[in-house]
Amino acid sequence: MKTVKSALQDFIERALAETDDGCFWTPFDADWRSPCELNNHREADEISWRPVPQASPVSFDGLANALEQPVHPDIYAYFGSFWGGSLEATTDAGHVSLIQLWNPADFDRLIENLVGHTLVQRRAKLDYTVFFATTDPDSELFLSIDNRTGRVMLEEPGKAPRRSVAANIATFLDQLTPATSSPGLH
C-alpha cells in the first residue's frame, strides 16, 4: 500500500507537470515567507514556489496531549511532509483545495483552528476528525480524516460527517486530478 507521503509527492509531481514553468505562483508577502519559495519574481508582487520536504516534520504531539487522545498517523504524515501553498484539484464530485503548510507559523495557525474544530465536535458529541481540504469556495463543506479509522470524510461544520469519500488519504490523493487554477494560501 502506498504511503501518505508518497501519494502526496505523486500528486505534487502531477500538479507541477500541469504548470508552464514547473512551479506555482502566489502573491509575495515579505512578512509571510516560506522555505518553498524559489525567489523568482514575476513582476514585483508574485513569487514562485514548489513544495519542499520538511527537514523536521511538524508534530501533533502537543495537540494530542491537549486533547487527551492520539492523533492518527495519516494526519502526521499529511501535514508533516512538505512546506507549500494549497494545491488545487478536481474529483468526480467537484473542486478540492488541499491545505498545506506554508511555514511553521502556518502550522501554529492550523493547530489553533483544529482546537476550535475539536471543541465544536465535542459539544455536538461528534467523532474527532481533522480537516485537510476545502471544497468549492462557495461551500462550507470540507474534507477531513476520521481520527479513529483514517477514512476521508465529507463534512459540514458542527454536523456529523455526510459520507465517507475514501478508505484513507493516500487512496484519496491518488484519485485527484490536478487543477490548472493557481494554488493559494489558506
Secondary structure as UniProt FT lines:
FT   HELIX           4..17
FT   STRAND          24..27
FT   TURN            30..31
FT   TURN            35..36
FT   STRAND          37..42
FT   TURN            43..45
FT   STRAND          46..49
FT   STRAND          52..53
FT   HELIX           61..67
FT   HELIX           73..79
FT   STRAND          82..83
FT   STRAND          87..91
FT   TURN            92..93
FT   STRAND          94..98
FT   HELIX           104..123
FT   TURN            124..125
FT   STRAND          129..134
FT   TURN            137..138
FT   STRAND          142..146
FT   TURN            147..149
FT   STRAND          152..155
FT   TURN            157..158
FT   STRAND          163..166
FT   HELIX           169..175
FT   STRAND          177..178
//
